[in-house]
Amino acid sequence: MYHSVFIVDKLTEEVLSKVLIPAMYAAQVKALMGWTSDEDAVYDYALLPSQLQAIEQLLERTLETPNCIYYLSGSEIRDEVNEVFC
């Protein structure tokens, strides 16, 4: 399973950035999101501030951008287009 954080402008709803979460963090992401099955990982989720902070700690980088909202997206296919790798 591949996960990415989408950073979306609140006003325009434009995707400003997509940040790949390395697969080695899949178990931590599952625990952070409270998923009980692997099937839960294929949906998109709006991230709470505490969840965003935990992901930032995993990635050892800041993702927070002014006037943006954050979504966690899961896919079985790795899409490298427009991704920022950590």
N, CA and C atoms as an extended XYZ file, in Angstrom:
258
Properties=species:S:1:pos:R:3:atomname:S:1:resname:S:1:resid:I:1 pbc="F F F"
N         0.842       -1.175        0.000 N   MET     1
C         0.000        0.000        0.000 CA  MET     1
C         0.890        1.241        0.000 C   MET     1
N         0.510        2.200       -0.801 N   TYR     2
C         1.245        3.459       -0.894 CA  TYR     2
C         0.362        4.582       -0.365 C   TYR     2
N         0.961        5.459        0.431 N   HIS     3
C         0.225        6.581        0.999 CA  HIS     3
C         0.891        7.887        0.607 C   HIS     3
N         0.058        8.893        0.408 N   SER     4
C         0.534       10.237        0.109 CA  SER     4
C        -0.298       11.231        0.893 C   SER     4
N         0.327       12.363        1.220 N   VAL     5
C        -0.391       13.485        1.806 CA  VAL     5
C        -0.594       14.507        0.698 C   VAL     5
N        -1.848       14.874        0.483 N   PHE     6
C        -2.175       15.930       -0.473 CA  PHE     6
C        -2.340       17.227        0.307 C   PHE     6
N        -1.648       18.271       -0.137 N   ILE     7
C        -1.758       19.593        0.466 CA  ILE     7
C        -2.613       20.428       -0.481 C   ILE     7
N        -3.779       20.867        0.017 N   VAL     8
C        -4.797       21.495       -0.831 CA  VAL     8
C        -5.106       22.905       -0.328 C   VAL     8
N        -5.109       23.865       -1.244 N   ASP     9
C        -5.455       25.246       -0.916 CA  ASP     9
C        -6.921       25.311       -0.477 C   ASP     9
N        -7.174       25.946        0.678 N   LYS    10
C        -8.541       26.026        1.215 CA  LYS    10
C        -9.490       26.802        0.307 C   LYS    10
N        -8.994       27.841       -0.350 N   LEU    11
C        -9.870       28.697       -1.155 CA  LEU    11
C       -10.114       28.150       -2.549 C   LEU    11
N        -9.050       27.751       -3.224 N   THR    12
C        -9.182       27.317       -4.620 CA  THR    12
C        -9.399       25.818       -4.760 C   THR    12
N        -9.120       25.072       -3.694 N   GLU    13
C        -9.175       23.606       -3.691 CA  GLU    13
C        -8.169       22.990       -4.663 C   GLU    13
N        -7.158       23.763       -5.029 N   GLU    14
C        -6.090       23.280       -5.901 CA  GLU    14
C        -5.103       22.453       -5.081 C   GLU    14
N        -4.679       21.328       -5.645 N   VAL    15
C        -3.651       20.522       -4.994 CA  VAL    15
C        -2.317       21.226       -5.210 C   VAL    15
N        -1.710       21.670       -4.115 N   LEU    16
C        -0.448       22.391       -4.194 CA  LEU    16
C         0.745       21.457       -4.178 C   LEU    16
N         0.588       20.335       -3.498 N   SER    17
C         1.698       19.399       -3.377 CA  SER    17
C         1.165       18.030       -2.982 C   SER    17
N         1.927       17.029       -3.351 N   LYS    18
C         1.618       15.647       -2.987 CA  LYS    18
C         2.914       15.049       -2.456 C   LYS    18
N         2.894       14.586       -1.225 N   VAL    19
C         4.099       14.083       -0.571 CA  VAL    19
C         3.943       12.592       -0.300 C   VAL    19
N         4.832       11.809       -0.868 N   LEU    20
C         4.814       10.366       -0.676 CA  LEU    20
C         5.302       10.009        0.719 C   LEU    20
N         4.572        9.115        1.370 N   ILE    21
C         5.023        8.551        2.640 CA  ILE    21
C         5.679        7.217        2.302 C   ILE    21
N         6.965        7.063        2.598 N   PRO    22
C         7.641        5.810        2.264 CA  PRO    22
C         6.919        4.590        2.846 C   PRO    22
N         6.913        3.511        2.089 N   ALA    23
C         6.204        2.283        2.461 CA  ALA    23
C         6.664        1.725        3.805 C   ALA    23
N         7.884        2.030        4.212 N   MET    24
C         8.385        1.501        5.490 CA  MET    24
C         7.595        2.045        6.685 C   MET    24
N         6.787        3.087        6.474 N   TYR    25
C         5.979        3.660        7.547 CA  TYR    25
C         4.526        3.185        7.521 C   TYR    25
N         4.205        2.200        6.716 N   ALA    26
C         2.814        1.752        6.562 CA  ALA    26
C         2.186        1.330        7.895 C   ALA    26
N         2.913        0.602        8.714 N   ALA    27
C         2.364        0.149       10.003 CA  ALA    27
C         2.098        1.329       10.937 C   ALA    27
N         2.999        2.310       10.941 N   GLN    28
C         2.803        3.491       11.786 CA  GLN    28
C         1.603        4.310       11.314 C   GLN    28
N         1.440        4.429       10.000 N   VAL    29
C         0.298        5.168        9.454 CA  VAL    29
C        -1.003        4.458        9.819 C   VAL    29
N        -1.017        3.142        9.706 N   LYS    30
C        -2.212        2.361       10.054 CA  LYS    30
C        -2.592        2.585       11.519 C   LYS    30
N        -1.617        2.554       12.409 N   ALA    31
C        -1.881        2.766       13.835 CA  ALA    31
C        -2.341        4.204       14.097 C   ALA    31
N        -1.682        5.162       13.478 N   LEU    32
C        -2.024        6.571       13.646 CA  LEU    32
C        -3.466        6.859       13.234 C   LEU    32
N        -3.890        6.253       12.143 N   MET    33
C        -5.234        6.493       11.620 CA  MET    33
C        -6.295        5.637       12.311 C   MET    33
N        -5.871        4.652       13.095 N   GLY    34
C        -6.818        3.804       13.808 CA  GLY    34
C        -7.515        2.789       12.924 C   GLY    34
N        -6.868        2.418       11.836 N   TRP    35
C        -7.459        1.448       10.916 CA  TRP    35
C        -7.409        0.058       11.528 C   TRP    35
N        -8.481       -0.692       11.350 N   THR    36
C        -8.535       -2.051       11.882 CA  THR    36
C        -8.258       -3.100       10.814 C   THR    36
N        -8.323       -2.698        9.546 N   SER    37
C        -8.016       -3.643        8.472 CA  SER    37
C        -7.242       -2.923        7.373 C   SER    37
N        -6.574       -3.695        6.544 N   ASP    38
C        -5.813       -3.114        5.441 CA  ASP    38
C        -6.730       -2.449        4.416 C   ASP    38
N        -7.974       -2.886        4.342 N   GLU    39
C        -8.932       -2.289        3.404 CA  GLU    39
C        -9.234       -0.830        3.742 C   GLU    39
N        -9.080       -0.453        5.011 N   ASP    40
C        -9.315        0.938        5.409 CA  ASP    40
C        -8.320        1.892        4.754 C   ASP    40
N        -7.186        1.381        4.327 N   ALA    41
C        -6.104        2.218        3.810 CA  ALA    41
C        -6.319        2.705        2.384 C   ALA    41
N        -7.335        2.229        1.688 N   VAL    42
C        -7.507        2.607        0.283 CA  VAL    42
C        -8.389        3.849        0.097 C   VAL    42
N        -8.846        4.439        1.162 N   TYR    43
C        -9.715        5.616        1.078 CA  TYR    43
C        -8.911        6.890        1.315 C   TYR    43
N        -9.565        8.028        1.104 N   ASP    44
C        -8.961        9.327        1.392 CA  ASP    44
C        -9.506        9.829        2.721 C   ASP    44
N        -8.631       10.428        3.521 N   TYR    45
C        -9.012       10.906        4.845 CA  TYR    45
C        -8.507       12.322        5.050 C   TYR    45
N        -9.369       13.203        5.560 N   ALA    46
C        -8.925       14.520        6.001 CA  ALA    46
C        -8.110       14.310        7.273 C   ALA    46
N        -6.952       14.936        7.330 N   LEU    47
C        -6.075       14.755        8.484 CA  LEU    47
C        -6.369       15.786        9.565 C   LEU    47
N        -6.432       15.321       10.791 N   LEU    48
C        -6.523       16.202       11.945 CA  LEU    48
C        -5.152       16.825       12.181 C   LEU    48
N        -5.083       17.980       12.839 N   PRO    49
C        -3.774       18.583       13.119 CA  PRO    49
C        -2.815       17.628       13.837 C   PRO    49
N        -3.326       16.849       14.776 N   SER    50
C        -2.461       15.906       15.501 CA  SER    50
C        -1.937       14.802       14.580 C   SER    50
N        -2.758       14.367       13.620 N   GLN    51
C        -2.318       13.345       12.666 CA  GLN    51
C        -1.256       13.913       11.721 C   GLN    51
N        -1.459       15.152       11.273 N   LEU    52
C        -0.465       15.798       10.418 CA  LEU    52
C         0.863       15.927       11.156 C   LEU    52
N         0.820       16.337       12.411 N   GLN    53
C         2.049       16.472       13.197 CA  GLN    53
C         2.762       15.130       13.352 C   GLN    53
N         2.016       14.071       13.573 N   ALA    54
C         2.624       12.744       13.705 CA  ALA    54
C         3.281       12.315       12.396 C   ALA    54
N         2.643       12.602       11.272 N   ILE    55
C         3.229       12.266        9.966 CA  ILE    55
C         4.478       13.105        9.725 C   ILE    55
N         4.441       14.376       10.109 N   GLU    56
C         5.627       15.224        9.980 CA  GLU    56
C         6.788       14.657       10.794 C   GLU    56
N         6.503       14.132       11.971 N   GLN    57
C         7.553       13.525       12.794 CA  GLN    57
C         8.120       12.278       12.130 C   GLN    57
N         7.257       11.456       11.533 N   LEU    58
C         7.733       10.268       10.816 CA  LEU    58
C         8.665       10.653        9.672 C   LEU    58
N         8.255       11.677        8.921 N   LEU    59
C         9.002       12.085        7.732 CA  LEU    59
C        10.172       13.006        8.045 C   LEU    59
N        10.205       13.497        9.286 N   GLU    60
C        11.240       14.438        9.717 CA  GLU    60
C        11.281       15.674        8.826 C   GLU    60
N        10.090       16.202        8.542 N   ARG    61
C         9.979       17.440        7.761 CA  ARG    61
C         8.638       18.097        8.041 C   ARG    61
N         8.561       19.377        7.757 N   THR    62
C         7.337       20.136        7.959 CA  THR    62
C         6.517       20.141        6.681 C   THR    62
N         5.251       19.805        6.800 N   LEU    63
C         4.339       19.834        5.661 CA  LEU    63
C         3.360       20.992        5.763 C   LEU    63
N         3.194       21.512        6.974 N   GLU    64
C         2.185       22.536        7.203 CA  GLU    64
C         2.439       23.750        6.318 C   GLU    64
N         1.377       24.158        5.623 N   THR    65
C         1.409       25.276        4.693 CA  THR    65
C         0.231       26.182        5.039 C   THR    65
N         0.444       27.511        5.078 N   PRO    66
C        -0.658       28.413        5.439 CA  PRO    66
C        -1.872       28.252        4.519 C   PRO    66
N        -3.049       28.333        5.111 N   ASN    67
C        -4.324       28.299        4.379 CA  ASN    67
C        -4.529       27.028        3.562 C   ASN    67
N        -4.098       25.911        4.099 N   CYS    68
C        -4.253       24.642        3.389 CA  CYS    68
C        -4.928       23.602        4.271 C   CYS    68
N        -5.488       22.597        3.609 N   ILE    69
C        -6.014       21.424        4.288 CA  ILE    69
C        -5.236       20.216        3.777 C   ILE    69
N        -5.282       19.141        4.526 N   TYR    70
C        -4.421       17.990        4.256 CA  TYR    70
C        -5.249       16.721        4.200 C   TYR    70
N        -4.959       15.912        3.199 N   TYR    71
C        -5.645       14.636        3.027 CA  TYR    71
C        -4.620       13.521        2.930 C   TYR    71
N        -4.928       12.409        3.552 N   LEU    72
C        -4.124       11.204        3.402 CA  LEU    72
C        -4.834       10.324        2.391 C   LEU    72
N        -4.107        9.917        1.379 N   SER    73
C        -4.682        9.091        0.326 CA  SER    73
C        -3.902        7.792        0.229 C   SER    73
N        -4.612        6.699        0.023 N   GLY    74
C        -3.978        5.401       -0.127 CA  GLY    74
C        -4.261        4.808       -1.487 C   GLY    74
N        -3.290        4.058       -1.990 N   SER    75
C        -3.440        3.423       -3.294 CA  SER    75
C        -2.595        2.161       -3.330 C   SER    75
N        -3.046        1.207       -4.105 N   GLU    76
C        -2.252       -0.004       -4.297 CA  GLU    76
C        -1.227        0.190       -5.407 C   GLU    76
N        -1.363        1.302       -6.139 N   ILE    77
C        -0.452        1.608       -7.241 CA  ILE    77
C         0.338        2.851       -6.880 C   ILE    77
N         1.622        2.795       -7.062 N   ARG    78
C         2.467        3.946       -6.762 CA  ARG    78
C         2.413        4.923       -7.923 C   ARG    78
N         1.966        6.136       -7.642 N   ASP    79
C         1.877        7.203       -8.636 CA  ASP    79
C         2.945        8.232       -8.307 C   ASP    79
N         3.976        8.292       -9.115 N   GLU    80
C         5.095        9.177       -8.824 CA  GLU    80
C         4.961       10.546       -9.474 C   GLU    80
N         3.903       10.789      -10.210 N   VAL    81
C         3.736       12.075      -10.873 CA  VAL    81
C         3.472       13.155       -9.830 C   VAL    81
N         4.241       14.227       -9.891 N   ASN    82
C         4.087       15.386       -9.007 CA  ASN    82
C         4.283       15.053       -7.533 C   ASN    82
N         5.057       14.051       -7.231 N   GLU    83
C         5.296       13.715       -5.834 CA  GLU    83
C         6.587       14.351       -5.352 C   GLU    83
N         6.593       14.675       -4.084 N   VAL    84
C         7.788       15.159       -3.418 CA  VAL    84
C         8.235       14.030       -2.510 C   VAL    84
N         9.436       13.542       -2.715 N   PHE    85
C         9.914       12.413       -1.925 CA  PHE    85
C        10.638       12.909       -0.686 C   PHE    85
N        10.447       12.207        0.397 N   CYS    86
C        11.078       12.574        1.662 CA  CYS    86
C        12.390       11.843        1.823 C   CYS    86
